[in-house]
Amino acid sequence: NRELDGYRTYQDVLTEMQTIEALYPDICKLYDIGDSWGKIYAEAGNSNYDDFDHEIWAMKISDNVLIEEDEPSVYYMGTHHAREPISTEVAMTVLNYLADNYNNDPGITEKLNNTQVWIIPLVNPNGHKIVTDESEIWWRKNVRDNNENGELDYYNESGPDGVDPNRNYGWEWGPVGTSDEWDSNVYHGPTEFSEPEIQAMRDLMADHNFVTGITYHSYSELVLYPFGYNDGVVAPDRDALQNLAVSMAETIPGQYSGYYTPEASWELYACMGTTDDWAYGEHGIFSFTIELATEFIPAANQVSGICSDNMDAAMILLDR
């Protein structure tokens, strides 16, 4: 038993975001930025997906929250991969931390007066539901109906349905660290940006002046920076990316080596079609992946500690 009752469900996340928006309407505005496959199938009349009728939600936090100001934007994303629900917990903790400390902490107040923060706790809500319902706790992908039989097929942890959302971005979308096979955990989809959840991330990045961001994953206790699409690839801004990764990593306590380890994404393994490579390659965004914890789904009693341990790094990024 993975103690998944210690993790928020989709409805928990949505209700909490609505509550935060209601508590802090001057600085928080909740947006529906896209549909999941589950919603698309359900709205087309397929009742097999009625329980997966999920939107992709994003909270904007800033002082003049209803106005698109000429300010840098920063993002925090959770749960591209379904079996990494700790990433949603950390993103929600960042959201609560910022909302609660505005007008109380001078540093955070100043940051939110001069920055637009976007928090997307559940990029892959359908997959997350499969895991938090404990239908298949090692599910990784979304619920794209690859075989077009109108049913959600997860005979095992990898298929045949679903696309790996973090292989579907368009920068260097291709064969490295991915697969063309439906029943692969790293199936990258039929084309780049084929997945509505990842189209939502693409459009969000295009619509705002993002300068940096973190996408949370699990596990490995790492802070990763671009590039990752092939072995040995060097980003033009490698030194600056590395410096920021180091400054974040040395604030996050870890079990492996005292603190999290900073490294280029390809050093973990090379793969194409990721958030960071797209964000940095297409838009020049200093995008980082933080691989949380030492297992995909830490025990529920570890969740709050992991979340609080990651707040300093999240604030360092915002400060930058």
N, C-alpha and C positions, 0 to 999 in steps of 0.2 A: 504493500500500500504506500503510495507516494505522498499521502497526506495532501491531496490536491484541494481539500476543503479549506486549506490555508491560502488559496489563491483566488483572486477576483475572477468572476465570470464576465462575459460580455455585458450582461445586464447590470452587474455591479459597477463596472467601469462607466457605463453610460449614465446611470443614476448618479454616481458620484460626480461626474463631470457636470451634469446638469445642476447639482447642488452647489458646486463651487461657483459656477456661473451666476447662480442666483444670489450667493453670498457676496460675491465680489464683481458686481456688474460693471463697475467703472474700469476694471482692468482685465476681465475675462470674457471672451466671446467664443461660443461653441459653434463649430461649422461641420456640416455634413459635406465631406469633400469627395465622396464617391460611393459606389455600390460594390458589394462583394458578389462573387458568382452566386452564392446562395440566394441573395436577394433577387438577382437577375432571373434565376431559374424559378424561384417562387412566384415572382410577379408575372412570369410567362405562363403560370398555371400549373406548375409541377409541384404537387403537394408533398413530394418526398423531401423538398427543401424548405418547407414552411418554418422549421425550427432554426434555419440558417439565414433568416431574412435580416441580414446585418448591413449596416452602413459603415463606412470608414469615417471616424470622427477625429477632428483636430481642434484643440483649444489654442486660441491666440491669447497671449498675455502681453499687455503693454499699457502705457498710461492713457493714451488716446485710442482705446482699443477699437473703436468703430471706424477709425480713419486709417487709411494706408499711408503712413508717414514715410518720409525720405530717411529711413533709418535702416541699419543692418538687421537682418533676421537670422535667427538661430533655431535649429530644430533638435528635438529629442524624439526618437522613434522606438517603439517596442513591438515585439512579436512579429517579425517577418516569418520566423520558423515556429510552427505550432507547438513543438515540444520544449519551447524556451519561454515559459510563462513568467519566469523571474524578470524577464526584460520589460514586460508590462508593469510589473510591480515597481521597478526602478523609475520608469517614466512617470507613473502616477505619483511617486514620492517627490520627484522633481516638481511636478505640477503643484502639489500641495505645499511644498516648501516655498516656492515663489509666491503663491497666492497669499499664504499665511504671513509671510515676512514683509510684504510690501507695506510701506509706511511704519514698519516696526524696526527693520534693519536698514540703516542708511545706505549700505552698499548695494543691497538688492533693489531698494527704491530707485537709486541712481541708475542701475542697470536697466530696469524696466522703463524708466523715463526716456531712455536713449536707444532701446533695442526692442524689436518685436520677436517674441519667443513663440514658437509653434510646437505643441506637444501632440504626437500621434501615438497613443499608447498601444493601439491594436491595428497594425497594418494588415494582419491576416486573421480577422475575427472568426471565420468559419473553421479554419484549422485549429485555432485556439479552443473553440468549443468542443471539438472532437477530443482534445486532450483534457480539458477541465471537466468534461462529462465522464472521463475515463473510458470512453468508447474504444480508443486506441491511443495509449499515452505516449507512444513513440512516433506518432504522426508528425510530419515535418512540413508538408506542403499545404496548398489551398485545396479547394474542392472542384476544380475544373473537371467537367464530365468528359474525360478524354475519349472513352469508348462510346459516348453518345447513347447510352442505354437508359438515360433518364434517372439513374439511381447513383447513390454515393457508394462507390466501391473501394473499401479499404480492407481487403482480405488479410493484409498484413500491414506492416508499418510503412510500406512504400508504394501501394498502388492497387490497381492500375490507374486510378484517378489522381488528379492533383498535379500542380506545377510548383516547383521551388521558387517562391517569390524573389529570393535573393540571387537568382540566376537569370532573371527576366528583364533586367534593365538593359538599355540599348548601347551603352559604351563598351566596345569590345565584346559584344554579345557573341558567343561562339562555343567552340568545343572543349576548351580547357577547363577541367574540373566540373564539367556538366555532362548531360546525356541527352540523346534524342529519344530515349526509350521511356515510355509512359510509366513503367513500373520502377523506374529509378527514383531514389530519394532526391536526386539533383537534376531531374528532368527540367529543362530550361524553357519549356513551352514551344509551340509551333513557330513563333516569331518573337522578335524582341517586342516588349511592351504589349504582349498578347493578353496580359492579365489585368482586369479592371482595377485591382488593388494597387498595382504598380503604375498603372496610368494615373491614378490619383496622386501618387508620390511625385511622378514626373511633372504633372500639371501644377502641383503645389510649389515645386522648386522653380518652375518657369514664371510663376505669378508674383514672386517676392524676391527681394534682394538678399538671399541667403549668403552669408559669409562663412559660416561654420555650422557643425552639427554633430550629434552622436546618434548612432543607431546601436541599440543594445541587443546583445545575443548571449547565449550561454553554450559552451562553457570553456574555460582555459585560463582565466585570470590574466587576460592580455588587453593592451590598448593598441589597436591596429590602425595604421594609416596607409593611404594609397601609395603605390598602385598594388593590385593583386592579380591582374589578369594573366600574367605569365611569370615564370621564374626570373628573378633578377631585374625586373623592370624598375626604373628609377623615376620618381616624380620630379618635375622641374623645381618644385619647392620642397624637395626632400628635407633639407636641413631645418627649415621652419616647421614643417609637419612633424618631424622627429622631435624637435625641441618641445613642441606643445604636447606631444604624446608622452614624453618623458615627464614633463611637469605634472600631467594628470596622473600617470601611473604611480608616481612616487607618493601620492596621497591615498591610494586605495590599498588597504591591508589585504593580504592574501595568505592562503595556506601553503602554497607551493614554495615561495621564495621570499616571504616577508611582505612583499608588495607585488602589485601587478607588473607584468613585463611589457615594455613598449617594443614594437617591431613592425616592419612593413608587412602588409597583408599577405603577400606571396610567401613570406617566411613561414607562416602557418601552413598554408597550401595555396597554390595558384588556382584561381577560378575566375571565370568570366561572367559578366552580367550582374555585378553587385552594386548596391547602393552607393558605396564610397567611390568606386571607379566612375560611375555615371556622374555623381554630384561634382567630383573634382575634375574629371576629364571634360565634361560638357560645360560646367558652370564655374569652375575654379573654386568651388566650395571646399574649405578645409573640413572634410568629412571623416569622422573616426568611427570605428567599430570597437565597442568595449565588450569583450567576452567575459561574462560574469561567472564567478563561482567555479566549482570543481566538478560539477555534474549538471546535466541538462535541467533537472528539476530538483533543486535543493529541498530538503525537508522543510515543512512549513515553519518550524520553529527557528530556521535560519534566515527567513525572508527579510524580516525587519532589519536585522543586522547588516545584511548585504546591501540593502537599500540605503541605510544611513551611511555606510562606509563609502558609498559612491557620490555623496552630495558635494564633497569638496572638489572632486574632479569636474563635476557638472558645472560648478560655479567658476572654476578656473577657465573653462571654455567660454562661459558667458562673459567673463571679465576681459578676455582677449579681444 
